[in-house]
């Protein structure tokens, strides 16, 4: 019967809640709003010849250039007249490289074919625009290697990319710079170029990365990955400007906060939802073909071209200006060159002039046949907000410095363009451009402006302009977040009546500054005037990060605009903000109500997203502590408790929660000492404790599930194994075991696995060892069941022979053996119940579970080895060799038949040492998961040494 104490039950409940949050992450993902990128001709990938030594050194990789041939309908023409078929791809095959080089670097499991979206758009933009300059787009073929899971691959990819860059630069003039576009881990490889000793960093103009985990790896599964990132941090100062774009909420592989770069004047970190004219979240793969983002990148690259010299600009100030225009804030238009900065302009009095004296007003035309000029007066105490949709003219709003009265109307005669102070925001129809202008009247009047002028030029599209003058104090609200206690109910936090005619509200959500805070806000459209088709919009702004999100407000009466608000980038250390903002752009002819409530499912999803990868380290620490408790129990009673019983009885809350927190706090001032710094779970002490409490409970649930899973497997497979043993047995002998019985087969098997680890792949040896460990575990379980079914004593072991016997003969043999027991032994077993032999299999259960953890950690290395098996039988610089050899050498003892031997010294000392390893596992493994294998190997080695040297000479073999 399974007996669970309070802690395992709480752990299981926490794990169930985390699983609910995990599934909620996948089921609540917003709809993919990306459009497809189309090719107009057949894409072709043409290999570039590399130096023979480079090709021999990297046989798996190659460099290609992208080209396009003629469309299918022209193939017939090509067949009849080959001279007419002079496509771009044909010119590339002939070695004609006359453009500006762009190199695409794929990421984890990525293909060089992913370059076709950006390459095709760059080529078509040059052709359709009839430009005299174009881009030659190259891509690296990394054989779709798993660079995000196995760090050694990154070193090979960096070295090959370095050779590719040198080859490309040799094909162009010395004044030609290279632009790198990189996806996922390809961005890390691109940054690593600057760590190469003979790399010419000045030849790289710009690096644009998509969904690249700059801050840290998603999971650090080997020391190569940790060393690679550490080397990158040392070379941050000597590199080109970087634009990092995260996918947002749809990217379930790389969190947005991991894509953020360290604060730098020249670099830019943003999210796809905040990029002008994109405004959609992308998943990890679609970010490379999302047409909105591809177009934004292409326009930025063309804006960076020095048209006179036909090279990409080197000026960092110009690069920064272009990147901010295309990826951060765009006043209007599609190219930076469209943004003029007119200091003085004169206006005629022709066309229609309309004065807007109302506090809130609307201008709507189905189509504009002649120019219309709207003047808006300025009052010092008011702020002005204007939302315009459907305008085609780029210069649209001006500050008037001179006016005159024409037939009773105020006409602006001269002024200054304020269009660049506006900003594009999304419209419901993607083909319409929507702009906002927001400023204080006092600051405008101080610049000498008498009024605002809005110019509407003739257009066939519908034009809607809404404006309002308002007092800032009445429209700025500071609201506390809803309480988690009332998660099931929503509360009203803001009401906007129709009579107010409000166009804008600025709502600050106080205290919303942590990644675990998750709330569900709903904007309800109560009622609108007849005929009103509102263009309401809510903008979610995080002041310390560029992760803006936009929500279109429903126009029907009773419509709810649901907004799940959570933070993707934590507040940078040392910075303080009151909270995030909601900018409400409403329809003045509607009334609204804003509701708020705590969102439990989003909270659980954030817990899994940000802390789920740390749970295995805590689980391994708990299993190590339970392992140590089992050894201590053998020393005290001669009995080995089950892993579940050991996990329940071991009091680990203090040593695995409070003790690591205290140690981390004490070691923080000693960063320059020789002691390695522990993994930072959280920078704040109180938060550190609460996070570790949560990790402890989740890990307890995971450990319980792992133990119950192995126990269920033992119950089913062990019975099958035992039945097979009974059918194959000739006789059973029962004898007392006080020393290790060395099995020649086990020794040969272990040395074979060690040789496999050294000559092929350590992960392969670990997985083979896991299978053997499970077999030994089943053997121990079946022997236990055999003794239990036959009422065996504490000093007896069942040894299967050969052949078969009838049950009656078997019973006679066992009876003769059992009669010889002393009365003391019988009384001792009757009093204590189970014995050391009947519980020894529990220790093998713990060994198998811990071994399974190590094998799972090494799985990426095994996948890489299988992927590259055609090129090499050995995994180069295998990071798991040392640990695998240590584990396998320990099995020389642990896989022998009588282990664990009850009559051994030093169980207590070994148990104390493994408890120490458990604490170290909590300190150093939450982020560097690969370190778990080191501590498990050390625990197994300690037990093996104890079984060898701790023999009690007073106990004799029978």
C-alpha positions, 0 to 999 in steps of 0.5 A, spaced: 500 500 500 502 506 498 502 511 503 503 519 502 505 524 507 503 531 506 509 534 503 508 529 497 501 530 496 502 538 496 508 536 491 503 532 486 498 538 487 503 543 485 505 538 479 498 538 477 497 545 477 503 546 473 501 541 468 495 545 467 499 551 466 503 548 461 497 546 457 494 553 458 500 555 454 499 551 448 491 552 448 491 560 449 496 562 444 494 567 439 492 566 432 497 567 427 497 573 424 503 573 419 502 573 412 505 568 407 511 570 403 511 568 395 516 567 390 515 569 383 520 565 380 523 558 382 528 559 388 535 556 386 540 554 391 547 555 388 553 552 392 559 557 393 566 553 392 570 554 398 577 552 399 579 545 399 582 545 406 575 548 408 571 543 405 575 537 408 575 540 415 567 541 415 564 536 410 557 537 413 557 544 411 556 548 405 555 556 403 550 557 398 547 563 394 540 564 393 537 565 386 531 565 382 529 563 375 524 564 370 517 562 372 513 556 369 510 559 363 517 562 361 520 555 361 517 554 354 521 560 351 527 558 355 527 551 351 526 554 344 531 560 345 536 559 351 539 566 349 532 569 352 533 565 359 538 570 362 535 569 369 538 572 376 540 565 378 544 563 371 548 570 372 550 567 379 552 560 376 556 564 372 560 567 378 556 574 377 556 578 384 554 585 383 550 586 389 551 588 396 552 581 400 547 579 405 549 572 409 543 568 413 545 564 418 540 558 420 539 556 427 537 550 431 535 545 426 534 550 421 535 550 414 539 554 409 532 554 405 529 559 410 533 564 407 528 564 401 523 569 404 528 575 405 532 573 399 526 573 394 523 580 397 530 583 397 530 581 389 523 583 387 524 590 391 530 592 387 527 589 380 520 592 381 523 599 384 527 599 378 533 600 382 540 600 380 543 597 386 541 590 389 543 585 394 546 578 393 543 574 399 547 568 401 546 562 406 550 557 410 548 550 410 549 547 417 546 540 416 540 542 420 544 541 427 541 541 434 545 547 436 540 549 441 541 543 445 548 541 444 554 546 445 560 543 441 556 544 435 556 552 436 564 552 436 564 548 429 559 552 426 563 559 428 569 556 425 565 555 419 562 561 419 568 565 419 571 561 413 565 563 409 565 571 411 572 571 409 570 567 402 565 572 401 569 578 403 574 576 398 569 576 392 567 584 393 571 590 394 574 592 400 569 598 402 564 593 401 561 591 408 557 585 410 550 584 413 548 578 417 541 576 418 541 570 423 535 566 426 535 563 433 542 560 435 545 562 428 545 569 432 549 567 437 554 564 432 554 570 428 556 574 435 561 569 436 565 571 430 568 577 434 571 572 438 575 569 433 582 571 433 584 573 426 577 576 425 576 583 421 570 586 425 570 592 421 567 589 415 561 587 419 556 593 418 550 590 422 547 584 425 539 582 425 537 577 429 530 573 430 528 569 436 535 569 438 537 567 446 542 572 447 541 573 454 542 565 456 541 559 453 534 556 453 537 550 457 544 549 458 545 541 457 553 541 457 559 545 459 560 547 452 554 551 451 556 554 458 563 556 456 560 558 449 556 564 452 561 566 457 566 567 452 561 571 448 560 576 454 567 577 454 567 580 447 561 584 447 565 591 446 568 589 440 562 587 435 557 591 430 550 594 432 545 588 433 538 589 432 534 583 436 527 581 434 523 577 439 517 573 437 513 574 443 507 570 446 507 565 440 514 563 441 514 557 445 521 555 444 525 562 446 522 566 451 522 574 449 526 576 455 532 571 453 532 575 446 534 582 450 541 585 449 544 588 454 543 596 454 547 599 449 546 606 445 547 602 438 543 596 439 536 595 439 532 589 442 524 589 440 518 584 439 515 583 433 508 585 436 512 592 437 515 593 430 511 598 426 507 595 420 508 588 423 504 588 430 503 580 430 506 575 435 510 570 431 512 563 433 519 560 433 519 558 425 514 563 422 519 569 424 523 568 418 518 568 413 512 572 416 511 577 411 510 583 415 517 582 418 520 580 412 518 587 409 520 591 415 527 588 414 528 589 407 526 596 407 531 597 413 536 594 408 535 599 402 535 605 407 542 603 409 544 603 402 549 609 400 546 610 393 552 613 391 557 608 392 552 602 392 555 599 399 551 598 406 553 604 410 558 604 416 555 610 420 553 608 426 548 614 427 545 612 421 544 605 422 541 607 429 536 612 426 534 607 420 533 601 425 529 605 430 524 608 424 523 601 422 523 597 428 521 601 434 517 608 432 515 610 425 511 616 424 508 615 417 510 612 410 515 606 409 522 609 408 526 613 412 527 618 406 520 619 406 520 623 413 522 630 411 524 635 416 521 641 414 522 647 418 518 652 415 512 651 410 507 656 407 500 654 405 495 657 401 488 659 402 485 654 397 480 648 398 476 647 404 477 649 411 474 647 417 475 649 424 474 644 430 472 648 436 469 642 440 472 639 445 472 632 442 470 632 434 470 627 428 471 628 421 469 623 416 469 622 408 467 616 404 472 619 399 476 626 399 475 629 392 479 636 394 484 638 399 481 639 406 484 643 412 482 642 419 485 647 424 485 645 431 485 651 437 490 650 442 489 652 450 494 652 455 491 647 460 489 642 455 493 636 451 491 634 444 490 627 441 488 626 434 487 619 431 487 619 423 485 613 419 486 613 411 491 619 410 495 618 404 499 624 404 505 623 409 506 630 411 499 631 415 499 635 421 503 642 422 504 647 427 501 654 425 506 660 426 502 665 422 494 665 421 489 670 418 482 671 417 479 669 411 471 670 410 470 669 418 475 663 418 482 662 421 486 660 415 493 658 417 498 661 412 505 658 415 507 653 419 512 647 421 511 640 420 509 636 426 508 629 422 515 626 425 512 627 432 506 622 430 506 615 430 503 609 426 498 604 430 495 598 427 488 599 423 483 594 422 484 594 415 491 592 413 491 596 407 489 603 411 494 607 415 493 609 422 496 615 425 496 618 432 499 625 434 499 626 442 502 633 445 501 638 450 498 645 448 502 648 453 509 645 450 506 647 443 504 654 444 511 655 447 514 653 440 510 659 438 504 655 435 497 658 435 493 652 432 494 645 429 493 644 422 491 637 419 491 637 411 487 632 408 489 631 400 484 628 395 484 620 396 479 615 394 480 611 401 475 613 406 478 618 411 476 618 419 480 623 423 478 624 431 480 629 435 480 631 443 482 636 447 482 634 455 485 635 461 491 631 463 489 630 470 482 627 469 485 622 464 490 619 467 489 613 472 493 609 477 490 603 478 492 597 483 492 590 480 486 586 482 487 581 488 489 574 487 484 572 493 478 574 488 481 570 482 474 567 480 470 574 480 472 580 476 472 587 479 470 594 475 476 599 475 474 604 470 467 607 467 467 611 461 460 615 460 458 617 453 457 624 455 464 625 457 466 624 449 473 621 451 478 619 446 484 617 450 485 615 457 492 613 460 491 607 465 497 606 469 497 599 473 501 600 479 506 594 481 505 590 475 512 589 474 514 582 475 514 576 470 509 572 474 504 577 475 498 575 470 491 579 470 485 579 465 483 585 463 476 586 459 474 593 456 466 592 455 463 597 450 456 598 453 453 603 448 454 607 442 450 612 438 446 610 432 451 609 426 457 609 430 463 604 427 468 605 433 475 605 431 477 603 438 484 601 440 488 599 447 495 599 447 499 595 452 506 599 454 511 596 458 516 602 459 522 598 460 522 594 454 519 594 447 514 589 448 508 593 446 501 589 444 495 592 441 488 590 442 482 592 437 476 594 441 469 591 439 464 596 436 458 592 438 454 593 444 456 589 450 462 586 446 468 584 450 475 586 448 479 581 453 487 582 454 491 577 458 496 582 461 503 579 463 510 581 463 515 578 458 521 582 460 523 583 468 525 590 470 532 591 469 536 591 476 537 598 479 531 601 475 524 602 478 518 603 474 511 604 477 508 599 473 505 598 466 500 602 462 494 601 458 493 607 453 486 607 451 484 610 444 476 610 444 470 612 440 468 619 443 461 616 441 461 610 446 461 608 453 466 603 456 467 599 462 474 596 464 474 590 468 480 586 471 481 580 475 487 575 477 488 570 472 490 563 475 491 559 468 496 565 466 500 565 472 501 558 472 503 558 465 508 564 467 511 559 472 512 554 467 515 558 462 520 562 467 521 556 472 519 550 469 527 548 467 529 549 474 525 543 477 529 537 474 535 540 478 531 540 485 528 533 483 535 530 482 537 533 489 531 530 493 532 524 490 539 524 492 537 526 499 532 520 499 538 516 496 542 518 502 536 517 507 536 509 504 543 508 506 542 511 513 537 507 514 541 501 512 546 503 517 541 504 523 536 498 521 539 493 516 533 495 512 532 499 505 526 503 505 523 505 499 524 511 495 517 514 496 518 512 504 525 515 504 522 522 500 517 522 505 521 521 511 527 525 509 526 532 512 529 536 506 525 543 506 530 547 510 536 544 507 534 545 500 530 551 501 533 556 506 540 553 506 541 555 499 538 561 500 543 563 505 549 560 502 547 564 495 547 571 499 553 569 503 557 568 496 554 574 493 560 579 495 565 574 494 564 574 486 572 575 485 574 569 489 576 562 487 569 559 489 564 558 483 558 562 484 551 559 485 546 559 479 541 565 481 534 563 482 532 570 484 536 576 485 531 578 491 532 574 498 525 574 499 523 572 492 529 567 492 525 563 498 519 563 495 521 561 488 525 555 491 519 553 495 515 553 489 521 549 485 521 544 491 514 543 491 514 542 484 520 537 484 517 533 490 511 532 485 516 530 479 520 525 484 513 522 486 511 521 479 518 518 477 518 513 483 511 511 482 512 510 475 518 506 476 514 502 482 509 501 477 514 498 472 517 494 477 510 491 479 508 489 472 515 487 469 518 484 475 512 479 475 514 477 468 521 477 469 520 472 476 515 468 472 520 467 466 526 465 472 521 460 475 520 456 468 528 456 467 530 454 474 532 447 476 533 448 483 533 454 488 539 455 493 539 459 499 545 462 502 548 468 506 551 473 502 557 477 506 561 479 500 561 481 493 560 476 488 564 478 482 560 476 475 565 475 469 559 477 465 558 484 468 565 486 468 566 484 461 559 488 460 561 494 464 568 495 460 564 494 453 560 500 455 566 504 458 569 503 451 563 505 447 563 511 451 570 513 449 570 511 442 563 513 440 558 517 444 558 517 452 550 518 451 550 512 447 553 508 453 549 511 458 542 509 455 545 502 454 547 502 461 540 505 463 537 499 460 542 494 464 541 498 470 533 497 469 534 489 468 538 489 474 533 492 478 528 487 475 532 482 477 533 484 485 525 485 485 524 478 482 528 475 487 525 479 493 518 477 491 521 470 491 523 470 498 517 474 500 512 468 497 517 463 500 517 466 507 525 467 506 529 469 512 533 476 512 539 472 511 537 468 505 538 470 497 534 466 492 539 463 486 536 461 480 539 455 477 537 451 471 532 446 468 525 446 471 521 443 478 514 442 480 512 447 485 511 441 490 519 439 489 520 446 490 517 447 496 520 441 499 527 444 497 525 451 500 522 447 507 529 443 508 533 450 507 528 454 512 528 448 517 536 450 519 534 457 521 536 459 528 530 460 533 533 467 534 533 469 526 526 467 526 524 471 532 527 477 529 524 476 522 517 475 525 518 481 529 521 486 524 517 483 518 521 485 512 528 484 512 535 487 508 534 482 502 527 483 501 528 491 501 535 491 497 531 492 491 529 499 493 536 502 493 536 499 485 530 503 484 533 510 486 539 508 482 535 507 476 531 513 477 538 517 478 541 514 472 535 515 468 535 523 469 543 523 467 541 519 460 535 524 459 540 530 460 545 526 455 540 525 450 541 531 445 548 529 445 546 522 442 541 525 437 547 529 434 551 523 434 546 519 430 545 525 426 552 526 424 554 518 424 555 518 416 561 523 417 564 520 424 563 514 428 566 518 434 562 525 437 568 530 438 569 533 444 564 529 448 562 533 454 559 527 458 565 522 457 568 523 464 561 523 468 559 516 463 566 513 465 565 515 472 558 512 472 560 506 469 566 504 473 561 505 479 557 499 476 562 494 477 560 494 484 553 496 484 551 491 478 554 485 482 548 481 485 548 482 493 549 489 493 547 493 497 551 488 502 548 490 509 554 488 513 558 494 511 561 500 515 561 507 513 554 507 511 553 514 515 559 517 512 557 516 505 550 518 507 552 525 509 557 526 503 551 524 498 547 529 502 552 534 501 552 533 494 544 534 494 545 541 497 550 543 491 545 540 486 540 545 488 546 551 488 549 549 482 544 546 477 538 550 476 541 553 470 547 549 469 543 542 468 549 538 466 552 539 473 546 534 475 550 528 472 557 530 476 553 530 482 550 523 481 556 520 478 560 522 485 554 519 489 554 512 485 562 512 486 561 514 493 557 508 494 561 503 490 567 505 494 563 504 501 561 497 498 568 495 496 572 498 503 567 497 508 567 490 509 565 487 516 570 482 517 566 479 523 561 477 519 562 470 515 559 467 509 555 461 510 
